[in-house]
Amino acid sequence: PGTAGDTSLEWSVEALLEACVDKDDCATLEPLAEMDPESLCFFVVANPPRGIPRVRGAGKDSLLEFWRALRVAPRMLPLEDGTKVAFREVRLFGGHGSIDLLDRDTDFVARRLECPGMIIFAVHEVVLAPGSNALPPVDRQIRLHHVLDAHRERAVWRAFDQAVATTCTGTCPQNHCLTLRQRAGGGPQTICDICEEAIHTRGTWRCDTCNFDICEACHK
């Protein structure tokens, strides 16, 4: 069994498979009910908006291979407060539509998929937006799923990083000088080691010795 969200609700494999709208793995076409339960992963939405399935499922290996092969840049979505967030489409799900994930959540999802056993990703919020709002636009509704444990992990690391971050942003916590590096497009994302947000600008301030990166906003 596994848990999802802030409740103590337990999900058995049978309950997940029954509630899941995806009956087959979209990569292998193998019925999920016939696969080893430890090879499965599910996204469970605590309070889904109208028209959004509560449970989506796929094979862990299929989803992990999708992330490893992903080379396209994320799309951007402007928010009502004037900020923008980066997101990626997960197209491994069938006729019930793609799942959109925050780009900053994808690293957490990929790491969890490498863990043994069945994986349940608790989704604490789904943000809906017209596809025309995306940059570049898409011809469907955007369904931005916020993964709860990824949010919690960022909060913990943000608190830790801010506690140990040097007051002089020209150096890393070990007082090595940071140098401005240009990031290659299409490669793996870089996470700022102070604000814990994905770095989407072409430049990042980096210490190679400590594998320490900060974004331009935190460097100022």
C-alpha positions in Angstrom: 0.0 0.0 0.0 1.0 3.6 -0.3 -0.3 7.0 0.7 -1.1 10.2 -1.2 -1.5 13.7 -0.1 -1.8 15.0 3.5 -4.4 12.4 4.5 -3.9 9.0 6.0 -5.8 7.4 3.1 -4.0 4.2 2.1 -4.1 2.9 -1.5 -3.8 -0.7 -2.3 -2.7 -1.9 -5.7 -6.2 -3.0 -6.4 -7.7 0.3 -5.4 -5.2 2.2 -7.6 -5.8 0.1 -10.6 -9.6 0.3 -10.2 -9.5 4.1 -9.9 -6.9 4.7 -12.6 -8.2 5.8 -15.9 -5.2 4.5 -17.7 -5.5 0.7 -18.2 -2.5 0.0 -20.3 1.1 1.3 -20.3 1.2 3.6 -23.3 4.8 2.7 -24.2 4.5 -1.1 -24.0 0.7 -1.4 -24.3 0.9 -4.0 -21.5 -2.1 -3.9 -19.2 -1.2 -2.3 -15.9 -3.1 -5.0 -14.0 -0.8 -7.7 -15.5 2.4 -5.9 -14.7 4.5 -6.4 -11.5 3.0 -3.9 -9.0 6.5 -2.8 -8.1 7.1 -1.7 -11.7 4.2 0.8 -11.6 3.8 4.4 -10.7 0.7 6.5 -10.1 -0.2 10.2 -9.9 -3.0 10.7 -7.4 -4.8 14.1 -7.3 -6.1 15.0 -3.9 -9.0 17.2 -5.0 -9.2 17.1 -8.8 -10.9 19.9 -10.7 -13.9 18.9 -12.9 -12.8 16.8 -15.8 -9.4 15.9 -14.3 -8.9 12.2 -13.5 -8.0 11.5 -9.9 -5.5 8.6 -10.7 -3.2 8.2 -13.7 -0.8 5.3 -14.0 2.1 4.0 -16.1 5.1 1.8 -15.9 8.1 3.3 -14.0 10.5 2.2 -16.7 8.4 3.8 -19.5 8.2 7.1 -17.7 11.9 7.1 -16.7 12.9 6.4 -20.3 10.7 9.3 -21.4 12.6 11.7 -19.1 16.0 10.4 -20.2 15.2 10.9 -23.8 13.6 14.3 -23.3 15.7 17.0 -25.1 13.2 19.7 -25.9 13.2 23.0 -24.0 10.3 23.5 -21.5 7.4 25.7 -22.3 6.6 28.8 -20.3 3.3 29.7 -18.7 2.6 33.3 -17.6 0.7 33.5 -14.3 -1.8 36.0 -13.0 0.9 37.7 -10.8 3.0 38.5 -13.8 5.6 35.7 -13.2 6.2 32.7 -15.5 6.7 29.1 -14.7 8.3 26.4 -16.9 6.5 23.2 -17.5 6.9 20.0 -19.5 4.3 17.7 -21.2 4.2 14.0 -20.2 2.8 12.3 -23.3 3.0 8.8 -22.0 -0.7 8.7 -21.0 -3.4 7.6 -23.3 -6.8 9.0 -24.4 -7.3 10.9 -21.2 -4.7 13.6 -22.1 -1.2 14.5 -21.1 0.0 15.4 -17.7 1.8 18.7 -17.4 4.5 19.0 -14.7 6.5 21.9 -13.4 10.0 21.7 -14.9 11.3 22.1 -11.4 9.4 18.9 -10.3 10.8 16.7 -13.1 14.2 16.1 -11.4 12.3 14.9 -8.2 10.0 12.6 -10.3 13.0 11.1 -12.2 14.9 10.4 -9.0 11.8 8.8 -7.4 11.3 6.6 -10.4 14.7 5.0 -9.8 13.7 3.9 -6.3 12.5 0.3 -5.7 8.8 -0.5 -5.3 5.6 1.0 -6.5 5.7 4.8 -6.6 2.8 7.1 -5.8 3.2 10.8 -6.6 0.7 12.9 -4.5 -0.6 15.9 -6.5 -1.8 18.6 -4.2 -3.0 21.0 -6.9 -3.9 21.1 -10.6 -3.7 24.5 -12.3 -5.8 24.7 -15.5 -5.0 27.2 -18.2 -5.8 27.7 -21.9 -3.2 26.2 -24.2 -3.0 29.5 -26.0 -1.4 31.1 -22.9 1.7 28.9 -23.1 4.9 30.0 -24.8 5.0 28.5 -27.3 1.2 27.7 -27.3 -0.3 24.2 -27.4 -3.6 23.2 -29.0 -5.1 21.8 -25.7 -5.9 22.7 -22.2 -2.9 22.9 -19.9 -3.2 20.7 -16.8 -0.3 21.7 -14.5 0.1 19.0 -11.8 2.0 20.2 -8.7 3.7 17.2 -7.0 3.5 17.6 -3.2 6.7 15.9 -2.1 8.7 17.8 -4.7 7.3 21.0 -3.2 8.3 19.8 0.3 11.8 18.8 -0.8 12.4 22.3 -2.4 11.2 24.0 0.8 13.6 21.9 2.9 16.6 22.6 0.6 15.7 26.3 0.3 15.8 26.6 4.1 19.1 24.7 4.3 20.7 26.7 1.4 19.7 30.0 2.8 21.1 29.0 6.2 24.5 28.1 4.8 24.7 30.5 1.9 27.5 33.0 2.1 26.6 36.7 2.5 29.0 37.4 -0.4 27.3 36.0 -3.5 30.6 36.2 -5.5 31.8 33.0 -3.7 30.4 29.5 -2.9 29.9 28.5 0.8 33.6 27.2 0.7 34.7 30.7 -0.4 35.7 29.6 -3.9 35.1 32.3 -6.6 32.1 31.8 -8.8 32.4 32.2 -12.5 29.7 33.0 -15.1 29.1 30.0 -17.3 26.9 29.7 -20.4 24.5 26.8 -20.3 24.0 24.6 -23.3 20.4 24.5 -24.6 18.5 21.2 -24.4 20.7 19.6 -21.7 19.7 18.6 -18.2 18.2 21.4 -16.1 20.4 23.2 -13.5 18.9 24.0 -10.1 19.9 27.2 -8.2 21.5 26.2 -4.9 20.0 29.1 -3.0 16.4 29.5 -4.2 16.1 25.9 -5.4 14.4 27.0 -8.7 15.3 25.8 -12.1 17.7 28.1 -14.0 16.3 29.0 -17.4 18.6 31.9 -18.3 21.6 31.0 -20.5 24.0 32.1 -17.8 24.7 30.5 -14.4 27.2 31.4 -11.7 29.1 28.2 -10.8 31.8 26.7 -8.7 33.0 23.5 -10.4 34.9 22.3 -7.3 31.8 22.2 -5.1 29.2 21.7 -7.9 27.5 24.8 -6.7 25.3 26.9 -9.0 23.2 30.0 -8.4 21.0 31.9 -10.8 21.5 35.5 -11.8 18.7 36.8 -9.5 20.4 35.2 -6.4 23.8 36.5 -7.5 22.7 40.1 -7.5 
